[in-house]
Amino acid sequence: MAKDDAESPAAPTISGGYIGAQLGKALRALRSAVTPDQRARAEQRVQRWCSVLDGRSIGVLEHGSRTPLKNTPVWATPEVVTGGFATGNLLAGGALQAWELDLAREVLEPTEGDERLRLNRWCFEEAGFAWLLARLRNGDYRISVPEEGALLTVVWLLEQGRQQDVADLLEVIAPWFTHLRFYPEPLAAPTPAAGRSDLFVASAGQVADQLQRHPVPHDVAVQREVLNDWAPLYARTVLLFRQTWLEGWPCRVYPAGWLPAATGVVEEFHALQRSSSLQRPASRHRDVELMVYLRTCVSRPEDLNGRQVGRIRRIVLDHVAAHGEPDSPAYAASMAHARLGVAAPTHAMLAGVAADRLRQLPADTGVEDPVVLAAPVSSNEATSAIAAGTWLPLSVRRLINRCRRGSLQQLIAAGLVPSLESMAALLPQLNEQVAGSRFSDAAQGRLFAACQRAFGDRRSLLLLNLQSQVRLREIPWIRLLDVQSENASGVSDDVLSDVVCTAFRCYPHTPLPNPMLRRLQELEGSNSRLPLVEELAADIFMGRFSSGFNSAARHAVGYTYDSLYGLYFGIDDEVVHALGTSSQSGQSNKDEALATLCHARAGLKPGRLNVAENGCVIEQAQILTTHNLAALFDRFQLDQRLVDALPRMVDTCFKAVLTDLQRVPADWHSWMLAVKRSAYAWRQMIFFMSRMAPDECSRTVGRLHASYQLQSTLFQARFAPAMQGLLQAVEGMRPDLQFLGWSRRHWLKPPG
């Protein structure tokens, strides 16, 4: 939920149904897990949701608050799961990391307990301070959560002679020395600096970890084990029983040397059962059943009854009929051919080769030319299972390509940035490069950039009462470190404009998601002039909008006045202008004016509404604010920069609408999401058309109508009201119907 300024004392209740549903999904994932890695991840997911549920039930968690963990400072980084729910754990706390244990063994006395407290205190001893100072100057450290930069900031402040700031900071963090780590992870070498335009989707270390976890498909693993381990043992068991054959029945004669040979097979069978990861009960697998009979024949042959001997006879004869005698050349050739089919190295083996290559590169950055890393297996890398010259499979090559380093446009062209959410995840790297370069002290810039990037990975919380997410300058050591931030700007307007233009050119049908909006404001710096508003969640909407929505709506009037957009959506410019000049006193009354207007436009009365009705109100606010389109077009003068791209952007939006609405939905919820996405793309399209010259707009409408007529007759009939409304607006008339995404019963709902 977007949150901005004011808070309300009234806190609605958050239902536990969502938490229970997510816990159920986690348990189902655990039951269906096949590999140990899948099982471990599923167990962690179950544990996190159990923590959410436990914390809620005993009252230690207050979901909906920006400080969900009671008696915990706002700067402490919480563990957050899907939906913005805090688990009650802190990311800088919990069990010691592997590198913490190594550091503790290296620098502390071998006393059990309180390692984290002792490590935090050790950093103030002479050796520890020298260790921190060396890390600060050399840059050979990693900060995964902002807390890990606190003591490095202390060292930098002392170097600057700012003892009072150090005292103030220690007063804040010292009470948490027992629970949280405030020291960084040491690295073997500094992370190489990337170019100003170099971005990457995943670092070399992250991709290496993914490759190392590359699973062997369960069916492949079963086939390999059965053919390589169980089948040879089965053949020897059949052969042993054939040696006991007399007058068409087994277990009649036992030749010399039979018992030692059978005993050896039984021992191998027991060893294989212990080492195998497969569940192969005798009731379902004939080879296991026959080996169990062999064990009885070896230990207590008198216990075999007539029915069991008959069963042995049936299993042996069926096997011989299907494959031949186990000691025949044809049988050996058949088994060799079958094993050859699974003898090729698995994708997991080849992924391990690629992971070893990546381990030789700096772990925290991308790779300039990943094609080299995808070369066939060399003679030095070859093993008995992997021949030299073996090509890496496509799945492995795709994973390697994820660490490609390049400009934003290059990564999009390579197919590595499939959505605006993915694009938003890359922007902190750009911010880090700029932040690190605006400090004259290289150590200060490097530390600030690392802390800022770690803060950027902090997951958003579920918030109520128009609260705001924790901001960068609320982290006390970052605020002290960033002494220039009050007057510092972010990246240049050209860079910001390029980012926004790229977003609109590549994903015109998608409104900028909340993470993207936050990244843009971070990129612009502390003096941001972007009046952006985030998308609100309909299920926790409280019927009010923050003052930022009011300002954004009044700002957007300049773009919607006397335009196709304003006409299509029936925007009364005078009413929207009056939002900022309400005769009623008090800021809250002014803010409530927008909510009142949105309720009226949605045909609803303020009060307790269901989710669909909340969505209708929120959508009206998005229409009035243009969902940030007017703010971005105005701030970066996009009318000029995108003038040549507008026709293609409109075509992309229309294509997205046609595709989404004609895709067969899996269920009702999927259909509702498709309608919502299509309506949002339609709204974007209307805005882009309103920025076109009249003749260009007319040509575009003709092109859209021709594309519409190529669709199925059934779809044309369903979608006709939306097309008719667009044509009416283009001709200067109020449309009979607006295509909106939220409705209590949508007119686009297919029959049945």
C-alpha positions in Angstrom: 0.0 0.0 0.0 1.3 3.5 -0.8 1.8 5.5 2.3 2.9 9.0 2.6 2.5 11.5 5.3 -0.3 11.5 7.9 -1.1 8.7 10.3 -4.4 7.9 11.7 -4.9 6.5 15.2 -7.5 4.1 14.0 -6.0 0.8 13.0 -8.1 -1.8 11.1 -7.8 -5.4 11.8 -5.8 -7.5 9.4 -7.3 -10.9 8.7 -5.2 -14.0 9.4 -6.8 -15.8 6.4 -4.0 -14.7 4.1 -1.3 -15.9 6.5 -3.1 -19.3 6.8 -3.4 -19.6 3.1 0.3 -18.9 2.5 1.2 -21.4 5.3 -1.0 -24.0 3.5 0.8 -23.3 0.2 4.1 -23.7 1.9 3.1 -27.0 3.5 1.9 -28.3 0.1 5.3 -27.3 -1.4 7.0 -29.2 1.3 5.0 -32.4 0.7 5.7 -32.2 -3.1 9.4 -31.5 -2.7 11.6 -34.1 -4.4 15.2 -33.0 -4.0 17.0 -32.2 -0.7 17.4 -28.6 -1.9 13.7 -28.2 -2.7 12.9 -29.8 0.7 15.2 -27.4 2.6 13.8 -24.3 0.9 10.2 -25.5 1.5 11.0 -26.1 5.2 12.4 -22.6 5.5 9.3 -21.2 3.9 7.1 -23.1 6.3 9.2 -21.9 9.3 8.9 -18.3 8.2 5.1 -18.4 7.9 4.9 -20.3 11.2 6.9 -17.4 12.8 4.4 -14.9 11.3 1.5 -16.8 12.7 3.1 -17.4 16.1 4.1 -13.7 16.4 0.6 -12.6 15.6 -1.0 -15.0 18.0 1.2 -14.1 21.0 1.1 -10.3 20.3 4.8 -9.7 19.6 4.0 -8.6 16.0 1.9 -5.7 15.0 1.2 -6.1 11.2 0.3 -2.9 9.5 2.9 -0.9 11.4 6.2 0.4 10.1 7.8 -1.1 13.3 6.0 -4.5 13.3 8.3 -5.9 15.9 7.5 -4.4 19.3 10.3 -2.7 21.2 12.5 -2.8 18.1 13.9 0.4 16.5 12.7 1.4 13.0 16.2 1.1 11.5 16.5 -2.7 12.3 15.9 -4.7 9.1 13.0 -7.2 9.6 12.6 -10.4 7.7 9.6 -9.9 5.5 7.6 -12.5 3.5 5.1 -12.3 0.7 2.4 -9.7 1.4 4.6 -7.5 3.5 4.3 -9.6 6.7 7.2 -9.5 9.2 8.2 -12.9 10.6 9.6 -11.5 13.9 13.2 -12.2 12.9 15.8 -9.5 12.1 18.0 -10.1 9.1 21.1 -8.9 11.0 20.4 -11.3 13.8 19.6 -15.0 14.2 22.2 -17.7 13.9 25.8 -16.7 13.1 26.6 -16.7 9.4 29.4 -19.0 8.2 31.8 -16.1 7.7 31.0 -14.9 11.3 32.0 -18.3 12.6 35.2 -18.2 10.7 36.0 -14.6 11.9 35.1 -15.6 15.5 37.5 -18.6 15.3 40.2 -16.4 14.0 40.1 -13.4 16.4 38.3 -14.6 19.6 39.3 -16.8 22.5 37.7 -20.3 22.2 35.0 -19.5 24.8 31.5 -20.8 24.1 28.6 -18.3 23.7 27.9 -14.7 23.0 30.1 -14.7 19.8 28.2 -11.8 18.2 28.4 -9.6 21.3 32.1 -10.4 21.6 32.7 -9.7 17.9 31.0 -6.3 18.2 33.1 -5.5 21.2 36.3 -6.8 19.6 35.9 -4.2 16.9 36.6 -1.5 19.6 39.8 -3.2 20.6 43.1 -2.3 19.0 43.2 -5.3 16.7 39.5 -5.0 15.8 39.7 -1.3 15.1 42.7 -1.9 12.8 40.8 -4.7 11.0 37.8 -2.3 10.4 40.1 0.5 9.3 41.8 -1.8 6.8 38.5 -2.9 5.4 37.3 0.7 5.1 40.4 1.8 3.2 40.8 -1.2 1.0 37.1 -1.8 0.2 37.4 -5.5 0.7 34.1 -6.0 2.4 30.5 -6.8 1.7 27.4 -5.3 3.3 24.3 -7.4 2.9 22.1 -5.6 5.4 22.5 -1.9 6.4 23.4 -2.8 10.0 26.7 -4.4 8.8 27.9 -0.9 7.8 27.4 0.7 11.3 30.9 0.1 12.8 32.6 1.0 9.5 30.8 4.3 9.8 32.0 4.6 13.4 35.6 4.2 12.1 35.1 6.7 9.4 33.6 9.3 11.8 36.5 8.9 14.2 38.9 9.4 11.3 37.0 12.7 10.6 37.3 13.7 14.3 33.5 13.6 14.8 33.6 12.0 18.3 30.2 13.4 19.4 28.5 11.8 16.4 30.2 8.5 17.3 28.9 8.8 20.9 25.4 9.5 19.7 25.5 6.5 17.3 26.8 4.1 19.8 24.1 5.1 22.3 21.6 3.9 19.6 23.2 0.6 18.5 25.1 -0.6 21.6 22.0 -2.1 23.3 21.7 -4.4 20.3 25.3 -5.7 20.2 24.1 -9.0 21.6 21.5 -9.6 18.9 22.7 -7.9 15.7 25.9 -7.8 13.8 27.3 -4.3 13.0 30.5 -5.4 11.3 30.9 -6.3 7.6 31.7 -9.5 5.9 35.4 -9.5 4.9 36.3 -10.4 1.3 39.6 -11.7 -0.2 39.8 -8.7 -2.6 37.9 -5.5 -3.2 35.0 -5.6 -5.6 36.0 -4.1 -9.0 34.3 -0.8 -9.8 31.8 -1.0 -12.6 31.4 1.5 -15.4 28.9 4.3 -15.0 26.4 2.5 -17.3 27.3 -1.1 -16.4 24.4 -3.0 -14.8 23.8 -6.7 -14.3 20.8 -8.8 -13.4 22.7 -11.2 -11.1 26.4 -11.2 -10.0 28.8 -13.9 -10.9 28.6 -15.3 -7.3 24.8 -15.4 -7.4 24.8 -17.2 -10.7 27.4 -19.7 -9.5 25.3 -20.5 -6.5 22.2 -21.0 -8.7 24.3 -23.3 -11.0 25.6 -25.3 -8.0 22.0 -25.9 -6.9 20.9 -27.0 -10.5 18.7 -30.0 -9.7 18.8 -33.4 -11.4 15.2 -34.1 -12.5 13.7 -36.8 -10.3 12.9 -39.1 -13.2 16.4 -38.9 -14.6 17.9 -39.6 -11.2 15.7 -42.6 -10.8 16.5 -44.0 -14.2 20.2 -43.6 -13.7 20.2 -45.3 -10.3 18.0 -48.2 -11.5 20.0 -48.9 -14.6 23.5 -48.4 -13.0 22.9 -49.9 -9.6 19.7 -52.0 -9.3 19.6 -53.6 -12.8 23.0 -55.3 -12.6 22.1 -56.7 -9.1 18.7 -57.8 -10.5 20.4 -59.7 -13.3 22.8 -61.5 -10.9 19.8 -62.5 -8.7 17.9 -63.9 -11.7 21.1 -65.8 -12.8 21.5 -67.3 -9.3 17.9 -68.5 -9.3 18.4 -70.0 -12.8 21.2 -72.1 -11.3 18.8 -73.7 -8.9 16.4 -74.7 -11.7 15.3 -78.4 -12.0 12.4 -79.7 -14.0 11.0 -76.2 -14.6 11.1 -75.1 -11.0 13.6 -73.0 -9.0 15.0 -73.7 -5.5 15.4 -77.4 -6.4 19.2 -77.8 -6.5 22.0 -75.6 -5.2 25.3 -76.1 -7.0 28.7 -75.8 -5.4 29.7 -72.1 -4.7 26.1 -71.0 -5.0 25.7 -70.0 -1.3 28.8 -67.7 -1.1 27.7 -66.0 -4.4 24.2 -65.5 -3.2 25.3 -64.2 0.2 27.4 -61.6 -1.6 24.5 -60.4 -3.7 22.3 -60.2 -0.5 24.9 -58.1 1.2 25.1 -55.8 -1.8 21.3 -55.5 -1.8 21.4 -54.4 1.9 24.1 -51.8 1.2 22.1 -50.5 -1.8 19.0 -50.2 0.3 20.8 -48.1 2.9 22.5 -45.8 0.4 19.6 -45.4 -2.1 17.5 -42.2 -1.9 14.6 -44.1 -3.7 11.7 -45.7 -2.0 11.4 -49.1 -3.7 9.1 -51.4 -1.7 9.0 -55.1 -2.6 5.3 -54.9 -3.1 5.7 -52.6 -6.1 9.1 -53.6 -7.6 9.8 -57.1 -8.8 13.6 -56.8 -8.6 13.4 -55.9 -4.9 10.8 -58.7 -4.3 13.1 -61.3 -5.9 16.1 -60.1 -3.8 14.0 -60.5 -0.7 13.2 -64.1 -1.7 17.0 -64.6 -2.3 17.7 -63.4 1.2 15.2 -65.9 2.6 16.7 -68.6 0.4 20.2 -67.8 1.8 19.3 -67.5 5.5 16.3 -69.9 6.0 15.4 -71.8 2.7 13.0 -74.0 4.6 10.8 -71.0 5.2 10.0 -70.7 1.5 6.5 -72.0 0.8 5.0 -73.2 -2.5 3.3 -69.9 -3.3 6.6 -68.0 -2.9 8.5 -70.5 -5.0 5.8 -70.1 -7.7 6.2 -66.3 -7.4 10.0 -66.7 -7.9 9.4 -68.8 -11.0 7.0 -66.3 -12.5 9.4 -63.3 -11.9 12.4 -65.1 -13.4 10.6 -66.5 -16.4 9.0 -63.1 -17.2 12.4 -61.4 -17.0 14.1 -64.0 -19.2 11.3 -63.8 -21.8 11.6 -60.0 -21.9 15.4 -59.7 -21.9 17.0 -63.2 -22.4 19.2 -65.2 -20.2 21.3 -62.9 -17.9 24.6 -64.6 -19.0 24.0 -64.3 -22.7 25.8 -61.9 -25.0 22.4 -60.4 -26.2 21.4 -59.6 -22.6 24.8 -57.9 -21.9 24.5 -55.9 -25.1 20.9 -54.8 -24.3 21.8 -53.7 -20.8 24.9 -51.8 -22.1 22.7 -50.0 -24.6 20.3 -49.0 -21.9 23.0 -47.7 -19.6 24.5 -45.8 -22.5 21.2 -43.9 -22.8 21.8 -42.4 -19.3 25.5 -42.3 -19.4 25.6 -38.7 -20.8 26.5 -36.1 -18.1 23.4 -34.6 -16.4 22.7 -30.9 -16.7 23.6 -30.6 -13.0 27.1 -32.0 -13.7 27.6 -29.5 -16.5 26.2 -26.7 -14.4 28.9 -27.6 -11.8 31.5 -27.0 -14.5 30.0 -23.6 -15.3 29.9 -22.8 -11.6 33.6 -23.6 -11.2 34.4 -21.2 -14.0 32.4 -18.4 -12.4 34.0 -19.0 -9.0 37.3 -17.8 -10.5 35.8 -14.3 -11.1 34.9 -11.5 -8.7 31.7 -12.6 -7.0 30.0 -9.3 -6.5 29.9 -8.0 -10.0 28.7 -9.0 -13.5 30.7 -10.5 -16.4 31.5 -8.5 -19.5 31.5 -11.4 -21.9 29.6 -14.5 -20.5 29.8 -16.2 -23.9 33.3 -17.3 -23.0 32.0 -18.9 -19.9 29.5 -21.0 -22.0 32.2 -22.6 -24.1 32.3 -26.5 -24.3 34.1 -28.5 -21.6 37.8 -28.2 -22.0 40.3 -31.1 -21.6 41.3 -29.7 -18.2 37.7 -29.8 -17.0 36.9 -33.2 -18.4 36.3 -36.1 -16.0 35.4 -39.7 -16.3 31.7 -38.7 -16.5 32.1 -35.6 -18.6 34.0 -35.8 -21.9 36.1 -32.9 -23.3 34.1 -31.0 -26.0 30.7 -31.5 -24.3 28.5 -28.5 -24.9 26.8 -26.9 -22.0 23.0 -27.3 -22.3 20.7 -24.3 -23.1 19.4 -24.1 -19.5 22.9 -23.6 -18.2 23.9 -21.1 -20.8 20.8 -19.1 -20.0 21.8 -19.0 -16.3 25.3 -17.9 -17.2 23.9 -15.1 -19.4 22.1 -13.6 -16.3 25.4 -12.3 -15.1 26.0 -10.3 -18.3 27.2 -6.8 -17.6 26.0 -3.9 -19.9 23.8 -0.9 -20.2 20.1 -1.0 -19.4 19.2 -1.1 -23.1 21.6 -3.9 -23.8 20.2 -6.0 -21.0 16.6 -5.5 -22.2 17.7 -6.4 -25.8 19.2 -9.6 -24.4 15.9 -10.6 -22.9 17.2 -10.3 -19.3 14.7 -7.6 -18.1 11.2 -9.1 -18.8 9.2 -6.5 -16.8 9.3 -3.2 -15.1 9.7 -5.0 -11.8 12.9 -6.5 -13.1 14.0 -3.1 -14.4 13.3 -1.5 -11.0 15.6 -4.1 -9.4 18.5 -2.9 -11.5 18.2 0.8 -10.7 19.9 0.7 -7.3 23.1 -0.3 -9.1 22.8 3.0 -11.1 22.1 4.9 -7.9 25.1 3.2 -6.2 27.5 4.3 -9.0 26.3 7.9 -8.7 26.3 7.9 -4.9 29.8 6.6 -4.7 31.1 9.2 -7.1 29.7 12.3 -5.5 31.9 12.0 -2.4 35.5 13.4 -2.5 36.5 10.8 0.1 36.6 7.5 -1.8 36.2 5.4 1.3 33.1 7.4 2.4 31.6 7.1 -1.1 32.2 3.4 -1.3 30.7 2.8 2.2 27.7 5.0 1.5 27.0 3.2 -1.8 27.3 -0.2 -0.2 24.9 0.8 2.6 22.5 2.4 0.2 22.4 -0.8 -1.9 21.8 -3.0 1.1 19.0 -0.7 2.1 17.5 -1.0 -1.4 17.2 -4.7 -0.9 15.0 -4.1 2.2 11.5 -5.6 1.5 8.5 -3.4 1.9 6.1 -3.9 4.8 2.4 -4.1 4.8 1.3 -0.7 6.2 -1.9 0.9 7.3 -3.1 4.4 8.1 -1.1 6.1 5.3 2.2 5.3 7.0 5.4 5.5 4.9 8.0 2.9 4.5 11.3 3.4 6.4 13.4 5.9 4.5 17.1 5.8 3.9 17.9 8.8 6.1 16.1 7.1 9.1 19.1 4.8 9.3 21.3 6.7 11.8 24.7 5.8 10.6 23.7 6.4 6.9 22.4 9.8 7.9 25.7 10.6 9.6 27.7 9.2 6.7 25.8 11.2 4.1 26.7 14.6 5.4 26.1 16.1 1.9 22.7 14.6 1.3 20.7 17.7 2.3 22.0 19.6 -0.8 23.0 16.6 -2.9 21.2 15.8 -6.1 20.9 12.3 -7.5 21.7 11.2 -11.0 21.5 13.8 -13.8 18.2 14.6 -15.5 19.5 13.0 -18.7 20.1 9.7 -17.0 16.7 9.8 -15.2 15.0 10.8 -18.5 16.7 7.9 -20.3 15.5 5.5 -17.6 11.9 6.7 -17.8 11.9 6.8 -21.7 13.2 3.3 -21.8 10.5 2.1 -19.4 7.8 3.7 -21.6 9.3 2.5 -24.9 9.7 -1.1 -23.8 6.7 -1.5 -21.4 4.2 1.1 -22.5 1.2 -1.1 -21.5 2.3 -1.4 -17.8 1.9 1.4 -15.2 5.1 2.0 -13.3 5.0 -0.4 -10.3 5.6 0.8 -6.8 9.2 -0.4 -6.6 10.0 1.5 -9.8 8.5 4.7 -8.4 10.6 4.4 -5.2 13.7 3.8 -7.3 13.1 6.8 -9.4 12.7 9.0 -6.4 15.9 7.6 -4.9 17.7 8.3 -8.1 16.6 11.9 -8.1 18.0 12.4 -4.6 16.8 14.1 -1.5 15.5 17.1 -3.4 13.2 15.0 -5.5 10.7 17.0 -7.6 8.7 14.0 -8.7 5.1 14.1 -7.4 4.6 10.4 -7.7 1.9 8.3 -6.0 2.0 4.6 -5.5 -0.7 2.0 -6.3 -2.9 1.2 -3.3 -4.0 -2.3 -2.3 -7.7 -2.7 -2.5 -7.9 -5.3 0.3 -6.5 -2.9 2.9 -7.7 0.5 1.5 -9.1 2.7 4.3 -11.2 5.0 2.1 -8.7 7.9 2.3 -5.8 9.3 0.2 -2.7 11.1 1.4 -2.0 14.7 0.4 0.3 13.5 -2.3 -2.6 12.2 -4.3 -4.4 15.5 -4.0 -1.3 17.4 -5.4 -0.8 14.8 -8.1 -4.4 15.1 -9.3 -4.2 18.9 -9.5 -0.9 18.7 -11.3 -2.4 16.2 -13.8 -5.2 18.6 -14.8 -2.7 20.5 -16.9 -2.3 17.4 -19.1 -5.9 16.2 -19.0 -7.6 19.6 -19.7 -9.3 19.7 -23.1 -7.7 16.4 -24.1 -8.8 13.0 -25.3 -7.9 11.6 -21.9 -10.0 14.1 -20.0 -13.0 13.7 -22.4 -12.9 9.9 -22.3 -12.8 9.7 -18.5 -15.1 12.6 -17.9 -12.7 14.7 -15.8 -14.2 18.0 -14.5 -11.1 20.2 -14.5 -12.7 22.8 -12.2 -13.7 20.3 -9.6 -10.2 18.8 -9.5 -8.6 22.3 -9.3 -10.9 23.1 -6.4 -9.4 20.2 -4.4 -6.5 22.4 -3.3 -8.6 25.4 -2.4 -11.3 23.8 -0.3 -13.2 26.3 1.8 -13.3 23.8 4.6 -10.5 24.3 7.1 -7.9 21.8 7.9 -5.5 19.7 5.9 -7.5 16.5 6.6 -10.6 18.0 5.0 -8.7 18.9 1.9 -7.4 15.4 1.6 -10.8 14.0 2.2 -12.1 16.0 -0.7 -10.3 13.8 -3.2 -11.7 10.6 -1.5 -15.2 12.1 -1.7 -14.8 12.9 -5.4 -13.4 9.4 -6.2 -16.3 7.8 -4.3 -18.8 9.9 -6.3 -17.2 9.1 -9.6 -17.3 5.4 -8.7 -21.0 5.7 -7.8 -20.4 4.7 -4.2 -20.9 6.2 -0.8 -18.0 6.5 1.7 -18.0 3.8 4.4 -17.2 0.2 4.7 -16.8 -1.2 1.2 -15.8 -4.6 -0.1 -12.5 -5.2 -2.0 -14.1 -4.7 -5.5 -15.7 -1.4 -4.3 -12.4 -0.3 -2.9 -10.8 -1.1 -6.2 -13.3 1.1 -8.0 -12.5 4.1 -5.8 -8.8 3.6 -6.1 -9.1 3.3 -9.9 -10.8 6.7 -10.0 -7.8 8.2 -8.1 -5.5 6.6 -10.6 -7.5 8.2 -13.5 -7.4 11.7 -11.9 -3.7 11.5 -11.2 -3.1 9.7 -14.6 -1.2 7.1 -12.5 2.0 9.3 -12.7 2.0 9.7 -16.5 1.4 13.5 -16.4 4.0 14.0 -13.7 6.7 12.1 -15.6 5.8 13.6 -19.0 6.0 17.1 -17.5 9.2 16.5 -15.4 11.2 15.1 -18.3 9.5 16.8 -21.3 8.6 13.4 -22.8 6.2 15.0 -25.3 9.3 15.9 -27.3 11.4 12.8 -26.4 8.7 10.2 -27.2 7.0 11.9 -30.1 8.2 9.4 -32.6 7.6 6.4 -30.3 4.0 7.2 -29.3 2.3 5.4 -32.3 4.3 2.2 -31.5 3.6 2.6 -27.8 -0.2 2.8 -28.5 0.0 -0.2 -30.8 1.8 -2.2 -28.0 -0.9 -1.2 -25.5 -3.7 -2.3 -27.8 -2.0 -5.6 -28.6 -1.6 -6.3 -24.9 -5.3 -5.7 -24.3 -6.3 -8.0 -27.2 -3.9 -10.7 -26.1 -4.8 -10.6 -22.4 -8.5 -10.6 -22.9 -8.5 -13.5 -25.3 -6.2 -15.7 -23.3 -8.2 -18.6 -21.7 -8.1 -18.0 -17.9 -7.3 -20.8 -15.5 -10.0 -19.5 -13.0 -12.1 -16.6 -12.0 -9.3 -14.8 -10.3 -7.0 -15.1 -13.3 -9.8 -13.6 -15.4 -10.2 -10.7 -13.1 -6.5 -9.9 -13.1 -6.5 -10.1 -16.9 -9.4 -7.5 -17.1 -7.5 -5.3 -14.6 -4.3 -5.4 -16.6 -6.1 -4.8 -19.8 -8.0 -1.8 -18.4 -4.7 -0.3 -17.1 -3.1 -0.8 -20.5 -6.2 0.8 -22.1 -5.8 3.8 -19.8 -2.1 4.2 -20.7 -3.1 4.0 -24.4 -5.7 6.7 -24.1 -3.1 9.0 -22.4 -0.5 8.4 -25.1 -3.1 9.1 -27.8 -3.9 12.3 -26.1 -0.3 13.5 -26.5 -0.4 12.9 -30.3 -1.1 15.5 -33.0 -4.8 15.2 -34.2 -3.8 13.8 -37.6 -1.5 11.2 -36.1 -4.2 10.3 -33.6 -6.7 9.8 -36.4 -4.3 7.5 -38.3 -3.7 5.5 -35.1 -7.4 5.0 -34.4 -7.8 3.7 -37.9 -4.9 1.2 -37.4 -6.4 0.1 -34.0 -9.9 -0.4 -35.6 -8.4 -2.5 -38.4 -6.6 -4.7 -35.8 -9.8 -5.0 -33.8 -11.6 -6.3 -36.9 -9.1 -9.1 -37.4 -10.1 -10.6 -34.1 -12.7 -13.4 -33.7 -16.4 -12.5 -34.2 -17.2 -13.5 -30.7 -14.5 -11.3 -29.2 -15.5 -8.3 -31.4 -19.1 -8.6 -30.1 -17.8 -8.7 -26.4 -15.4 -5.8 -26.8 -17.5 -3.6 -29.1 -18.6 -1.2 -26.2 -15.0 -0.4 -25.4 -14.2 0.3 -29.1 -17.3 2.4 -29.5 -16.4 4.5 -26.5 -12.9 5.1 -27.9 -14.4 6.2 -31.3 -16.9 8.5 -29.6 -14.2 10.2 -27.6 -11.9 10.7 -30.6 -14.9 12.3 -32.4 -15.3 14.7 -29.4 -18.3 13.1 -27.7 -18.6 11.7 -24.2 -18.3 7.9 -24.5 -21.3 5.8 -23.5 -19.1 3.4 -21.6 -15.5 3.6 -20.1 -13.3 0.6 -20.1 -12.4 0.3 -16.4 -10.7 -2.6 -14.6 -12.7 -2.7 -11.3 -16.4 -3.5 -11.1 -18.8 -5.4 -8.9 -19.9 -7.3 -12.1 -17.8 -6.4 -15.1 -19.6 -6.0 -18.5 -16.7 -8.0 -20.2 -17.4 -11.1 -18.1 -17.9 -13.9 -20.7 -21.2 -15.9 -20.6 -21.2 -18.8 -18.2 
